[in-house]
Amino acid sequence: MYDTPPGRPHGPAPDAGPDEMLVGELRELMEQAASGLPTLPDLTEEAVRQGGRRRVRARAAVAGAVTGVLAIGGVGAALLGGLGDHASAPVGPAAAPPAVPSPTPPPTSTAPTPGATLAPETAHRARTAKALTVALGDLIGTVSADGAGRYAGRIDGHTFPVTLRVEPGSDALVHCPEPPETTTTCRTAWLPGRIEARVVVVGGVLWGGRTVSVSYHYADSTVQLTVGPDTAARLSPPVTADHLVVAAGTPALLSEVRAEAQDRAPHKARDHRTNPSDGASRAPSATTQPSDSQSATVEPRSATDLGGTDRTSKAGGFDE
């Protein structure tokens, strides 16, 4: 009797053909031959365990490969970035190091500092103010610097402006107008040492006060000393023409004029070399030589005649 093959619990079908019967017999023979052999081990658990290990190793290998690629790429980029443009530069012979210049001290500036320039000017103005105080202090009080190139005497609450001009290389005195102006007194006087001077008085009470001026030639320069009125108070200075002539001849003022002429002579010579026609262009028209008759009228009769020839307009009416 035949065993029932797997899948056929009821045996071969009654209508099975000869082929199917042959297959059943072969199956039966194989089962009988294998019945004496030991049972085959179950490979499922081992296969699952080894398969998991292989997957872990494969993933670790992939991760390591990716990490290595990234590391190599980063190192290469760093090296190339450090080289910069020099990586593509052709290799040539090493150049000699550039010569390092030795440090040199900074050039010393020769331009005068404001303090150095101001100090001599301040000292000069103080010296001039002191000389003017010696010459005019008894009349208009202490003289001090008052603005650029100006001085002022102050007494009894009044201020009288004073100017002292020294022009090196000039010998032109103020000439008396012909005929004299109605508000002008002009005459020639003499300082000690037979120094010719020209005294001019202009203005009056109606014009806000009287101005007294004397000009003379000394130390190869033309000197002009002027004392003006207190215009705010419309008050004339307490200085007459004779007073100013005496003040102009004081040794202190003449010494200051000589020092100022020496100080200004180099500047005057440099200005003349720069513009030779400057002196002629600035010369006043009043410096035209007077006629013989005019010269005769303004010359004093003797060297001791301090008053000289007084040429005063009848309408002037100034008390000197």
MISE-322231 format. One line per 5 residues: number of its first residue (from 1); their letters; for each residue x, y, z of N, C-alpha, C. Coordinates in nm, 3 decimals, m for minus. Layout:
N
NUM> A> X Y Z X Y Z X Y Z  ...
***
This chain:
320
1> MYDTP> 0.086 m0.117 0.000 0.000 0.000 0.000 0.089 0.121 0.000  0.054 0.219 m0.075 0.136 0.342 m0.090 0.107 0.439 0.021  0.219 0.513 0.068 0.198 0.624 0.164 0.135 0.740 0.093  0.064 0.815 0.171 m0.001 0.934 0.112 0.104 1.044 0.097  0.127 1.089 m0.020 0.228 1.197 m0.040 0.181 1.327 0.023
6> PGRPH> 0.277 1.417 0.057 0.238 1.549 0.116 0.148 1.623 0.020  0.051 1.688 0.078 m0.044 1.763 m0.004 m0.156 1.675 m0.055  m0.147 1.549 m0.024 m0.253 1.458 m0.072 m0.298 1.375 0.047  m0.374 1.427 0.135 m0.412 1.354 0.256 m0.491 1.226 0.227  m0.552 1.217 0.122 m0.634 1.100 0.089 m0.569 1.010 m0.016
11> GPAPD> m0.434 1.028 m0.037 m0.366 0.944 m0.135 m0.387 0.993 m0.274  m0.329 0.920 m0.364 m0.344 0.963 m0.503 m0.489 0.950 m0.547  m0.515 1.040 m0.629 m0.653 1.039 m0.679 m0.678 0.910 m0.754  m0.798 0.861 m0.746 m0.827 0.734 m0.813 m0.802 0.739 m0.962  m0.819 0.862 m1.012 m0.803 0.872 m1.156 m0.663 0.917 m1.194
16> AGPDE> m0.560 0.899 m1.097 m0.425 0.945 m1.127 m0.366 0.861 m1.238  m0.293 0.927 m1.319 m0.233 0.860 m1.432 m0.105 0.787 m1.392  m0.044 0.719 m1.486 0.080 0.646 m1.456 0.194 0.737 m1.416  0.199 0.860 m1.466 0.309 0.953 m1.430 0.300 0.990 m1.282  0.186 1.016 m1.240 0.170 1.054 m1.101 0.202 0.935 m1.010
21> MLVGE> 0.172 0.821 m1.048 0.204 0.704 m0.968 0.355 0.685 m0.961  0.422 0.714 m1.069 0.568 0.701 m1.071 0.631 0.803 m0.979  0.580 0.923 m0.977 0.634 1.028 m0.890 0.615 0.987 m0.744  0.502 0.929 m0.713 0.478 0.890 m0.576 0.575 0.780 m0.532  0.604 0.691 m0.619 0.698 0.585 m0.584 0.838 0.642 m0.561
26> LRELM> 0.882 0.732 m0.645 1.014 0.795 m0.627 1.021 0.871 m0.493  0.917 0.938 m0.460 0.914 1.014 m0.335 0.929 0.917 m0.216  0.858 0.805 m0.227 0.862 0.708 m0.118 1.003 0.651 m0.102  1.066 0.622 m0.213 1.202 0.568 m0.208 1.299 0.669 m0.146  1.285 0.795 m0.177 1.375 0.898 m0.124 1.354 0.913 0.027
31> EQAAS> 1.232 0.907 0.072 1.207 0.920 0.215 1.267 0.801 0.290  1.258 0.686 0.231 1.316 0.568 0.297 1.468 0.578 0.303  1.529 0.632 0.199 1.676 0.644 0.198 1.722 0.748 0.299  1.645 0.852 0.322 1.688 0.960 0.412 1.643 0.938 0.554  1.569 0.832 0.578 1.517 0.813 0.713 1.629 0.781 0.812
36> GLPTL> 1.741 0.724 0.769 1.850 0.689 0.859 1.948 0.803 0.884  1.936 0.910 0.816 2.027 1.024 0.833 1.984 1.112 0.951  2.084 1.181 1.016 2.046 1.273 1.127 1.966 1.392 1.075  1.897 1.451 1.168 1.814 1.566 1.131 1.902 1.686 1.096  1.869 1.750 0.988 1.946 1.871 0.948 1.927 1.984 1.050
41> PDLTE> 2.035 2.055 1.081 2.021 2.169 1.178 1.937 2.282 1.119  1.878 2.360 1.213 1.797 2.475 1.169 1.891 2.593 1.142  1.899 2.639 1.020 1.990 2.749 0.980 1.925 2.887 0.988  1.805 2.896 1.030 1.736 3.027 1.025 1.796 3.126 1.123  1.815 3.086 1.250 1.868 3.180 1.350 2.009 3.226 1.314
46> EAVRQ> 2.094 3.130 1.270 2.232 3.168 1.234 2.233 3.263 1.117  2.145 3.236 1.020 2.142 3.325 0.903 2.097 3.465 0.941  1.998 3.473 1.031 1.951 3.607 1.074 2.061 3.680 1.148  2.135 3.607 1.237 2.240 3.672 1.315 2.353 3.721 1.225  2.397 3.639 1.133 2.506 3.680 1.044 2.462 3.790 0.947
51> GGRRR> 2.336 3.784 0.907 2.288 3.890 0.819 2.289 4.026 0.887  2.250 4.030 1.017 2.254 4.158 1.090 2.396 4.211 1.104  2.491 4.119 1.131 2.631 4.163 1.143 2.682 4.220 1.012  2.646 4.153 0.903 2.692 4.203 0.772 2.636 4.344 0.743  2.510 4.363 0.778 2.452 4.496 0.753 2.524 4.604 0.835
56> VRARA> 2.556 4.571 0.962 2.627 4.670 1.047 2.764 4.701 0.990  2.837 4.595 0.946 2.970 4.617 0.890 2.961 4.698 0.761  2.860 4.670 0.680 2.846 4.745 0.555 2.819 4.893 0.581  2.730 4.919 0.677 2.701 5.059 0.708 2.823 5.131 0.766  2.899 5.063 0.853 3.019 5.124 0.910 3.121 5.154 0.801
61> AVAGA> 3.132 5.062 0.704 3.228 5.085 0.595 3.187 5.206 0.512  3.055 5.217 0.484 3.008 5.332 0.405 3.033 5.462 0.480  3.001 5.464 0.611 3.022 5.586 0.690 3.169 5.624 0.696  3.257 5.525 0.712 3.400 5.554 0.715 3.449 5.611 0.584  3.397 5.552 0.473 3.440 5.602 0.343 3.398 5.747 0.322
66> VTGVL> 3.272 5.778 0.362 3.225 5.917 0.347 3.307 6.012 0.433  3.336 5.971 0.557 3.416 6.057 0.646 3.555 6.081 0.589  3.616 5.977 0.535 3.748 5.993 0.475 3.748 6.089 0.358  3.644 6.076 0.273 3.637 6.166 0.157 3.624 6.311 0.202  3.537 6.335 0.302 3.520 6.472 0.352 3.648 6.525 0.414
71> AIGGV> 3.718 6.442 0.490 3.842 6.487 0.553 3.946 6.523 0.449  3.960 6.436 0.348 4.059 6.464 0.242 4.024 6.592 0.168  3.893 6.611 0.140 3.852 6.734 0.071 3.880 6.859 0.153  3.856 6.855 0.286 3.881 6.972 0.370 4.028 7.006 0.378  4.115 6.905 0.393 4.259 6.931 0.399 4.308 6.991 0.268
76> GAALL> 4.259 6.937 0.157 4.302 6.991 0.027 4.259 7.135 0.009  4.135 7.168 0.048 4.088 7.306 0.035 4.170 7.401 0.121  4.206 7.356 0.243 4.287 7.443 0.330 4.424 7.469 0.270  4.484 7.363 0.214 4.615 7.382 0.152 4.608 7.476 0.033  4.507 7.455 m0.052 4.494 7.543 m0.169 4.463 7.686 m0.128
81> GGLGD> 4.380 7.705 m0.025 4.349 7.840 0.020 4.471 7.909 0.077  4.558 7.837 0.147 4.678 7.899 0.200 4.775 7.942 0.093  4.779 7.864 m0.014 4.870 7.902 m0.122 4.821 8.025 m0.196  4.686 8.039 m0.215 4.630 8.155 m0.283 4.681 8.163 m0.424  4.710 8.287 m0.466 4.758 8.310 m0.602 4.896 8.254 m0.623
86> HASAP> 4.969 8.233 m0.511 5.106 8.183 m0.528 5.107 8.039 m0.577  4.992 7.967 m0.562 4.992 7.827 m0.607 5.005 7.818 m0.757  4.950 7.916 m0.828 4.957 7.912 m0.974 5.076 7.988 m1.030  5.153 8.055 m0.943 5.266 8.132 m0.992 5.378 8.038 m1.033  5.445 8.069 m1.141 5.556 7.982 m1.184 5.671 7.989 m1.085
91> VGPAA> 5.734 7.875 m1.071 5.847 7.867 m0.978 5.969 7.925 m1.047  6.033 8.019 m0.981 6.153 8.082 m1.037 6.261 8.088 m0.933  6.373 8.143 m0.969 6.483 8.155 m0.873 6.444 8.249 m0.760  6.492 8.217 m0.642 6.459 8.298 m0.525 6.518 8.437 m0.542  6.432 8.539 m0.522 6.477 8.678 m0.536 6.546 8.722 m0.409
96> APPAV> 6.639 8.815 m0.426 6.710 8.867 m0.310 6.615 8.949 m0.224  6.629 8.944 m0.092 6.539 9.023 m0.006 6.556 9.171 m0.032  6.445 9.247 m0.030 6.456 9.391 m0.056 6.539 9.460 0.049  6.610 9.562 0.004 6.693 9.638 0.096 6.606 9.721 0.188  6.631 9.711 0.316 6.554 9.786 0.414 6.623 9.920 0.436
101> PSPTP> 6.555 10.033 0.403 6.622 10.162 0.422 6.641 10.191 0.570  6.754 10.250 0.599 6.782 10.285 0.737 6.694 10.400 0.779  6.642 10.395 0.900 6.553 10.504 0.945 6.627 10.636 0.953  6.565 10.740 0.897 6.624 10.874 0.899 6.540 10.962 0.989  6.602 11.050 1.062 6.524 11.139 1.150 6.438 11.233 1.068
106> PPTST> 6.320 11.267 1.117 6.233 11.360 1.042 6.300 11.494 1.026  6.275 11.562 0.912 6.338 11.692 0.890 6.290 11.793 0.993  6.382 11.874 1.035 6.349 11.977 1.133 6.281 12.092 1.064  6.164 12.127 1.111 6.087 12.236 1.050 6.154 12.369 1.081  6.172 12.450 0.977 6.232 12.582 0.993 6.129 12.692 0.998
111> APTPG> 6.000 12.654 0.984 5.896 12.758 0.987 5.883 12.812 1.128  5.878 12.942 1.145 5.867 12.998 1.279 5.731 12.967 1.340  5.733 12.936 1.465 5.609 12.910 1.536 5.538 13.041 1.566  5.405 13.036 1.583 5.335 13.161 1.614 5.388 13.230 1.737  5.426 13.151 1.839 5.480 13.213 1.959 5.611 13.284 1.933
116> ATLAP> 5.700 13.217 1.850 5.829 13.279 1.821 5.812 13.406 1.739  5.712 13.408 1.649 5.688 13.527 1.568 5.624 13.638 1.650  5.537 13.600 1.742 5.466 13.699 1.820 5.555 13.763 1.925  5.650 13.687 1.980 5.732 13.741 2.087 5.814 13.862 2.043  5.890 13.858 1.930 5.963 13.978 1.889 5.871 14.096 1.859
121> ETAHR> 5.755 14.070 1.796 5.663 14.179 1.765 5.608 14.242 1.893  5.575 14.158 1.991 5.526 14.211 2.118 5.633 14.293 2.188  5.756 14.243 2.187 5.865 14.317 2.250 5.890 14.450 2.178  5.881 14.448 2.045 5.902 14.572 1.968 5.794 14.675 2.001  5.669 14.631 2.007 5.560 14.725 2.036 5.571 14.779 2.179
126> ARTAK> 5.612 14.695 2.271 5.631 14.742 2.409 5.744 14.845 2.416  5.850 14.821 2.340 5.962 14.916 2.338 5.919 15.050 2.280  5.841 15.046 2.170 5.793 15.170 2.109 5.700 15.245 2.203  5.610 15.173 2.269 5.518 15.238 2.363 5.593 15.305 2.477  5.700 15.242 2.522 5.780 15.302 2.630 5.846 15.431 2.583
131> ALTVA> 5.901 15.431 2.460 5.964 15.552 2.407 5.861 15.664 2.389  5.741 15.631 2.342 5.636 15.732 2.326 5.590 15.786 2.461  5.590 15.701 2.563 5.553 15.748 2.696 5.656 15.847 2.748  5.784 15.818 2.724 5.889 15.912 2.766 5.873 16.046 2.696  5.838 16.042 2.566 5.829 16.166 2.488 5.699 16.242 2.514
136> LGDLI> 5.588 16.172 2.537 5.457 16.238 2.544 5.382 16.211 2.674  5.443 16.137 2.765 5.370 16.096 2.886 5.321 16.212 2.970  5.397 16.322 2.976 5.355 16.437 3.056 5.231 16.504 2.998  5.202 16.480 2.868 5.091 16.548 2.803 4.967 16.459 2.791  4.986 16.332 2.751 4.870 16.245 2.724 4.873 16.118 2.810
141> GTVSA> 4.959 16.111 2.910 4.962 15.996 2.998 5.041 15.879 2.940  5.029 15.764 3.004 5.102 15.644 2.962 5.052 15.597 2.826  5.145 15.569 2.737 5.112 15.523 2.602 5.129 15.371 2.598  5.031 15.303 2.541 5.035 15.157 2.528 4.987 15.118 2.389  5.018 14.993 2.351 4.974 14.943 2.221 4.822 14.936 2.217
146> DGAGR> 4.766 14.975 2.104 4.620 14.979 2.090 4.584 14.936 1.948  4.583 14.803 1.926 4.552 14.754 1.792 4.678 14.741 1.708  4.658 14.696 1.584 4.771 14.671 1.494 4.832 14.803 1.449  4.960 14.825 1.485 5.032 14.943 1.440 4.986 15.072 1.504  4.903 15.065 1.607 4.854 15.187 1.670 4.886 15.185 1.819
151> YAGRI> 4.889 15.307 1.874 4.913 15.324 2.017 4.811 15.425 2.069  4.802 15.437 2.199 4.706 15.531 2.257 4.758 15.578 2.392  4.743 15.709 2.415 4.772 15.767 2.545 4.643 15.787 2.622  4.643 15.753 2.749 4.522 15.761 2.831 4.548 15.847 2.953  4.464 15.950 2.968 4.478 16.042 3.080 4.342 16.103 3.110
156> DGHTF> 4.310 16.111 3.239 4.185 16.173 3.286 4.062 16.112 3.217  4.064 15.984 3.192 3.949 15.917 3.132 3.935 15.937 2.983  4.032 15.998 2.918 4.028 16.020 2.774 4.138 15.938 2.706  4.110 15.901 2.582 4.204 15.821 2.503 4.240 15.898 2.377  4.371 15.920 2.358 4.419 15.994 2.242 4.505 15.900 2.156
161> PVTLR> 4.464 15.871 2.033 4.541 15.779 1.948 4.674 15.840 1.906  4.775 15.754 1.899 4.911 15.794 1.860 4.960 15.697 1.753  5.020 15.751 1.649 5.082 15.667 1.545 5.225 15.712 1.524  5.313 15.614 1.502 5.453 15.639 1.470 5.487 15.556 1.348  5.512 15.622 1.236 5.543 15.553 1.111 5.687 15.580 1.073
166> VEPGS> 5.759 15.473 1.041 5.899 15.482 0.997 5.909 15.415 0.861  5.945 15.492 0.758 5.957 15.442 0.621 6.102 15.447 0.578  6.176 15.334 0.584 6.317 15.336 0.542 6.329 15.370 0.394  6.437 15.440 0.360 6.465 15.473 0.220 6.385 15.587 0.165  6.303 15.651 0.244 6.221 15.762 0.197 6.270 15.892 0.261
171> DALVH> 6.270 15.999 0.183 6.313 16.129 0.235 6.214 16.239 0.203  6.090 16.202 0.176 5.987 16.299 0.138 5.908 16.339 0.261  5.908 16.469 0.291 5.829 16.522 0.400 5.694 16.569 0.348  5.603 16.588 0.440 5.473 16.642 0.403 5.491 16.787 0.361  5.437 16.823 0.245 5.449 16.960 0.195 5.326 17.039 0.232
176> CPEPP> 5.348 17.162 0.263 5.237 17.250 0.295 5.157 17.278 0.169  5.026 17.270 0.176 4.945 17.297 0.057 4.953 17.443 0.016  4.930 17.469 m0.108 4.937 17.605 m0.163 4.812 17.632 m0.245  4.718 17.714 m0.207 4.718 17.783 m0.076 4.677 17.686 0.034  4.703 17.717 0.161 4.667 17.626 0.271 4.517 17.610 0.282
181> ETTTT> 4.473 17.492 0.323 4.332 17.468 0.345 4.283 17.549 0.465  4.157 17.574 0.468 4.102 17.658 0.575 4.112 17.593 0.712  4.131 17.461 0.717 4.138 17.393 0.846 4.278 17.339 0.873  4.380 17.391 0.805 4.513 17.333 0.816 4.614 17.440 0.854  4.703 17.403 0.945 4.820 17.483 0.976 4.942 17.401 0.939
186> CRTAW> 5.030 17.455 0.859 5.148 17.382 0.814 5.268 17.474 0.821  5.374 17.429 0.886 5.495 17.510 0.895 5.616 17.419 0.910  5.731 17.478 0.888 5.857 17.406 0.900 5.921 17.438 1.033  5.977 17.335 1.097 6.047 17.351 1.224 6.177 17.272 1.216  6.258 17.286 1.323 6.387 17.218 1.325 6.403 17.142 1.455
191> LPGRI> 6.442 17.016 1.442 6.473 16.933 1.557 6.620 16.951 1.593  6.663 16.905 1.712 6.806 16.913 1.746 6.891 16.844 1.640  7.009 16.902 1.612 7.097 16.847 1.510 7.059 16.894 1.370  6.987 17.007 1.362 6.944 17.065 1.235 6.866 16.963 1.151  6.774 16.894 1.216 6.685 16.800 1.146 6.559 16.876 1.107
196> EARVV> 6.537 16.890 0.978 6.420 16.962 0.930 6.294 16.880 0.957  6.190 16.948 1.001 6.063 16.883 1.030 5.950 16.966 0.972  5.842 16.901 0.941 5.723 16.967 0.890 5.608 16.939 0.986  5.546 17.044 1.038 5.439 17.032 1.137 5.307 17.067 1.070  5.208 16.981 1.088 5.076 17.000 1.028 4.971 16.984 1.138
201> VVGGV> 4.880 17.080 1.144 4.768 17.075 1.237 4.639 17.082 1.156  4.551 16.987 1.174 4.425 16.985 1.100 4.310 16.965 1.197  4.193 17.007 1.154 4.073 16.985 1.232 4.048 17.094 1.334  3.955 17.069 1.421 3.915 17.164 1.523 3.794 17.110 1.596  3.734 17.193 1.678 3.620 17.150 1.758 3.505 17.107 1.669
206> LWGGR> 3.483 17.182 1.559 3.372 17.149 1.471 3.393 17.016 1.399  3.516 16.972 1.391 3.547 16.846 1.320 3.576 16.731 1.418  3.539 16.747 1.543 3.558 16.641 1.641 3.692 16.643 1.709  3.768 16.749 1.696 3.897 16.760 1.762 4.009 16.787 1.665  4.122 16.826 1.719 4.238 16.865 1.639 4.340 16.750 1.635
211> TVSVS> 4.404 16.733 1.519 4.509 16.634 1.500 4.640 16.706 1.472  4.745 16.669 1.544 4.877 16.731 1.529 4.973 16.625 1.478  5.051 16.663 1.375 5.143 16.567 1.313 5.274 16.636 1.280  5.383 16.563 1.295 5.515 16.613 1.258 5.586 16.504 1.180  5.650 16.543 1.070 5.728 16.447 0.990 5.868 16.502 0.972
216> YHYAD> 5.965 16.411 0.971 6.104 16.452 0.956 6.183 16.334 0.901  6.305 16.365 0.855 6.393 16.264 0.797 6.503 16.232 0.897  6.514 16.100 0.932 6.612 16.058 1.030 6.648 15.912 1.005  6.777 15.880 1.019 6.828 15.743 1.003 6.787 15.686 0.867  6.804 15.767 0.762 6.770 15.726 0.624 6.624 15.682 0.613
221> STVQL> 6.538 15.742 0.690 6.396 15.707 0.688 6.314 15.834 0.708  6.191 15.826 0.660 6.095 15.932 0.687 6.010 15.890 0.806  6.004 15.976 0.906 5.933 15.947 1.030 5.813 16.041 1.040  5.699 15.987 1.079 5.580 16.067 1.099 5.518 16.030 1.233  5.508 16.131 1.320 5.449 16.114 1.454 5.320 16.194 1.459
226> TVGPD> 5.210 16.130 1.496 5.078 16.194 1.494 5.006 16.164 1.624  4.940 16.268 1.677 4.854 16.253 1.795 4.716 16.304 1.756  4.614 16.219 1.774 4.478 16.254 1.734 4.389 16.284 1.853  4.266 16.328 1.825 4.172 16.364 1.932 4.098 16.242 1.987  4.034 16.263 2.101 3.941 16.164 2.155 3.809 16.185 2.082
231> TAARL> 3.784 16.108 1.978 3.668 16.131 1.894 3.537 16.107 1.968  3.537 16.015 2.064 3.414 15.989 2.138 3.371 16.111 2.218  3.470 16.180 2.276 3.440 16.300 2.356 3.455 16.427 2.274  3.495 16.415 2.146 3.518 16.532 2.060 3.611 16.630 2.130  3.723 16.574 2.181 3.819 16.653 2.258 3.956 16.646 2.192
236> SPPVT> 4.017 16.764 2.167 4.150 16.770 2.108 4.254 16.728 2.210  4.367 16.670 2.166 4.472 16.631 2.260 4.540 16.755 2.317  4.588 16.747 2.439 4.659 16.861 2.499 4.802 16.871 2.447  4.816 16.869 2.316 4.947 16.871 2.251 4.944 16.978 2.142  5.035 17.073 2.148 5.047 17.175 2.044 5.153 17.133 1.944
241> ADHLV> 5.167 17.213 1.839 5.270 17.184 1.739 5.409 17.190 1.801  5.434 17.290 1.886 5.565 17.301 1.951 5.590 17.184 2.045  5.486 17.141 2.116 5.501 17.024 2.204 5.545 16.902 2.124  5.482 16.882 2.009 5.511 16.762 1.931 5.650 16.768 1.871  5.697 16.890 1.834 5.833 16.903 1.781 5.935 16.866 1.889
246> VAAGT> 5.913 16.912 2.011 6.003 16.878 2.121 6.000 16.727 2.148  5.880 16.667 2.147 5.869 16.523 2.172 5.939 16.442 2.064  5.927 16.487 1.938 5.991 16.412 1.829 6.143 16.415 1.839  6.200 16.517 1.905 6.345 16.527 1.916 6.403 16.468 2.042  6.323 16.401 2.126 6.377 16.342 2.248 6.469 16.225 2.213
251> PALLS> 6.578 16.208 2.289 6.671 16.099 2.258 6.604 15.961 2.261  6.510 15.940 2.352 6.445 15.809 2.361 6.369 15.776 2.233  6.297 15.876 2.178 6.220 15.849 2.057 6.310 15.836 1.935  6.417 15.919 1.928 6.510 15.907 1.815 6.581 15.772 1.817  6.614 15.722 1.936 6.677 15.590 1.946 6.582 15.480 1.898
256> EVRAE> 6.454 15.492 1.934 6.356 15.393 1.889 6.337 15.400 1.738  6.338 15.521 1.682 6.325 15.536 1.536 6.443 15.470 1.466  6.564 15.490 1.519 6.682 15.428 1.457 6.673 15.275 1.463  6.631 15.220 1.577 6.618 15.075 1.589 6.511 15.020 1.495  6.398 15.090 1.483 6.293 15.042 1.395 6.335 15.052 1.249
261> AQDRA> 6.410 15.156 1.214 6.459 15.168 1.077 6.553 15.054 1.042  6.639 15.015 1.137 6.729 14.903 1.113 6.652 14.772 1.101  6.547 14.757 1.179 6.467 14.634 1.172 6.392 14.623 1.040  6.344 14.735 0.988 6.260 14.733 0.869 6.339 14.744 0.740  6.467 14.783 0.748 6.546 14.801 0.626 6.556 14.673 0.544
266> PHKAR> 6.587 14.553 0.603 6.593 14.431 0.519 6.461 14.400 0.452  6.349 14.419 0.521 6.218 14.393 0.461 6.191 14.490 0.347  6.231 14.616 0.366 6.210 14.715 0.261 6.292 14.681 0.138  6.418 14.637 0.158 6.503 14.601 0.044 6.448 14.480 m0.029  6.397 14.381 0.045 6.340 14.263 m0.020 6.215 14.300 m0.099
271> DHRTN> 6.130 14.386 m0.043 6.011 14.429 m0.116 6.048 14.506 m0.241  6.155 14.584 m0.234 6.195 14.662 m0.351 6.249 14.571 m0.461  6.322 14.464 m0.422 6.371 14.370 m0.524 6.255 14.295 m0.587  6.152 14.266 m0.508 6.037 14.195 m0.562 5.957 14.281 m0.658  5.938 14.408 m0.624 5.859 14.500 m0.707 5.928 14.636 m0.705
276> PSDGA> 6.023 14.658 m0.797 6.098 14.785 m0.795 6.009 14.906 m0.813  5.896 14.892 m0.883 5.810 15.008 m0.908 5.714 15.034 m0.795  5.722 14.954 m0.686 5.625 14.969 m0.579 5.640 15.103 m0.509  5.766 15.145 m0.489 5.788 15.270 m0.421 5.735 15.388 m0.499  5.756 15.384 m0.632 5.708 15.495 m0.713 5.557 15.499 m0.718
281> SRAPS> 5.494 15.378 m0.717 5.348 15.375 m0.727 5.282 15.421 m0.598  5.354 15.405 m0.484 5.292 15.445 m0.359 5.332 15.584 m0.315  5.418 15.651 m0.388 5.462 15.784 m0.351 5.346 15.881 m0.360  5.320 15.962 m0.258 5.207 16.055 m0.264 5.233 16.165 m0.363  5.123 16.214 m0.421 5.136 16.321 m0.519 5.185 16.450 m0.457
286> ATTQP> 5.169 16.460 m0.323 5.210 16.583 m0.257 5.359 16.596 m0.245  5.438 16.492 m0.286 5.582 16.497 m0.274 5.647 16.572 m0.389  5.569 16.631 m0.479 5.626 16.709 m0.588 5.702 16.827 m0.530  5.821 16.852 m0.581 5.904 16.959 m0.528 5.833 17.092 m0.540  5.829 17.171 m0.435 5.763 17.301 m0.441 5.843 17.399 m0.524
291> SDSQS> 5.777 17.508 m0.562 5.845 17.612 m0.640 5.943 17.687 m0.552  6.029 17.766 m0.616 6.130 17.841 m0.541 6.065 17.938 m0.444  5.954 18.000 m0.490 5.888 18.095 m0.400 5.831 18.026 m0.278  5.778 17.904 m0.299 5.722 17.830 m0.186 5.831 17.787 m0.090  5.945 17.739 m0.145 6.055 17.696 m0.059 6.105 17.812 0.024
296> ATVEP> 6.109 17.927 m0.036 6.159 18.042 0.038 6.066 18.080 0.151  5.938 18.056 0.135 5.843 18.096 0.239 5.842 18.000 0.356  5.884 17.875 0.337 5.876 17.779 0.447 6.009 17.760 0.516  6.120 17.815 0.463 6.249 17.799 0.529 6.256 17.894 0.648  6.303 17.849 0.761 6.318 17.938 0.877 6.428 18.038 0.852
301> RSATD> 6.421 18.148 0.927 6.519 18.254 0.909 6.651 18.220 0.975  6.653 18.130 1.073 6.778 18.093 1.138 6.765 17.952 1.190  6.879 17.892 1.225 6.878 17.755 1.273 6.815 17.745 1.410  6.813 17.856 1.484 6.757 17.853 1.619 6.610 17.888 1.622  6.552 17.917 1.506 6.410 17.954 1.500 6.327 17.826 1.500
306> LGGTD> 6.282 17.782 1.618 6.204 17.659 1.628 6.069 17.675 1.564  6.011 17.792 1.575 5.879 17.813 1.518 5.882 17.811 1.368  5.992 17.857 1.305 6.000 17.859 1.160 5.899 17.956 1.104  5.853 17.928 0.985 5.754 18.011 0.917 5.618 17.951 0.938  5.529 18.022 1.000 5.394 17.974 1.029 5.303 18.013 0.916
311> RTSKA> 5.239 17.911 0.854 5.146 17.938 0.745 5.011 17.888 0.790  4.931 17.975 0.843 4.801 17.939 0.898 4.693 18.013 0.825  4.586 17.943 0.790 4.473 18.008 0.725 4.407 18.105 0.821  4.363 18.215 0.768 4.296 18.313 0.853 4.167 18.255 0.910  4.106 18.163 0.838 3.982 18.103 0.887 4.005 17.988 0.982
316> GGFDE> 4.134 17.947 0.997 4.160 17.831 1.082 4.136 17.861 1.227  4.208 17.964 1.276 4.187 18.006 1.414 4.226 17.904 1.516  4.351 17.845 1.510 4.394 17.746 1.609 4.491 17.812 1.705  4.476 17.783 1.831 4.570 17.831 1.931 4.671 17.722 1.957  4.797 17.754 1.943 4.901 17.654 1.963 4.986 17.695 2.082
***
